[in-house]
Amino acid sequence: KMREGFGNGPGDKDASTAYYDDLQQEVSEQAELNRKLFDGVDDDTRAQLEGFRPGAYVRLEIRGMPYKFVERFDPRFPIILGGLLSGEQNIGFVRGRIKKHRWHKRILKTRDPLIISLGWRRFQTVPVYSSEDHNLRQRFLKYTPEHMHCTATMYGPITPPGTGFLAVQTLDSSTRDFRIAAMGVLLDLDKSVNVVKKLKLVGQPLKVFKNTAFIKGMFTSAIEVAKYEGVAIRSVSGIRGQIKKAIKAPDGAFRATFEDKLLMSGKLR
């Protein structure tokens, strides 16, 4: 008896099922209320208040149609009309996973214009390619990989993630080569995407002590030095060190500690 009665209590109902049942009941009650309120209202007034109901016949008036469309119109073939949601009419940065088509002869270069066909849209944009490191950092790529995916950040219409797209470099029909340059899919909509680029800075010793040295020529101001405090540096001869703090003069010079004594003729990077 205890086994049969187990799980039959009022508090043992699945939470997700209970929420779904409550939502369905609320929708049904609202539909019944709408039916009673609009029971004696004519169709035109009802359409103005709640919109056109599914299955209703509507008449559309489209302005600025080309005359060739009217001349070649054939009623035996249906015309598909599509619309955009309010959020899809905005423009912003979108990020997608892209791969060069294997039949396209040339690899793609960052900031080279591409014509993107994405959903209902076709637009020209200038993508920036990057690859994701193990620490989720987007590292700048000058060219797309030969047989691998990479990330493309571009400015275009806001489209739901998971939408596929293709890219071409030209729409000229006289091109003999394969025109589809790349294919991909949107990942997310992120306005704060940061693409970093590897930067090599070279400096020279200003003063050298036993395990400490003042370095100049690597930065231009104390603010730049503050951004790189704690970063590891290395001399050409292989002596490793670390940036500590900026000094007063000259501008951009800083104090650094090293494993061994540096030479005045040595360079750092």
C-alpha angles and dihedrals in degrees: 000000000000090000092051093048095048113113096011096104122114092247095054096074116123109260095218092049092048092051092049092049091049091049092050091049092050091051091049092050092049092049091050091049091050091049092053094046096047096039095105098032121106120245097252094054091044091052091052092051104041104012129241115325120233111272095026121132114240135185118225125200113203119188128206097027115165115252091233089065090057093045094050097037113133116189090204090073117064122231117225116217120198133186139198127235119238091256093051093061092070125095123223147122116310127186124209143169110249136182130189113246110251092227093055108098101212131055117237123253127214115261093016108134117255131187107226124201104202121167108303092346135087115186142152119243142162110238127202114213124215141159127226116241125209090266091056092254118145107231117201118248123198093199135021116256116261100238104003139083122253137178122265121198113196142160114248147112118320107257129174114265115260094044113134124226141179131211134214130182098213139016094207108131092205092069109115098196125083105282104199102094101181145349130209151142132246116254107184146328108251123163092185099057112148119204112191128201128207110251128195116206124187124204139173131220115260097182127002127207131168101287099350133069140177111233128200137182097041098092136023102216143017090252091063090048090052090056091056100042110139094020116138118244132186136205123228089251090056102258109146123217146160134236112244117172141330121261127219100250139065104023113257096018119128144180119252136179124224140190092240139009116289128224120239089231093053125106128217132211 
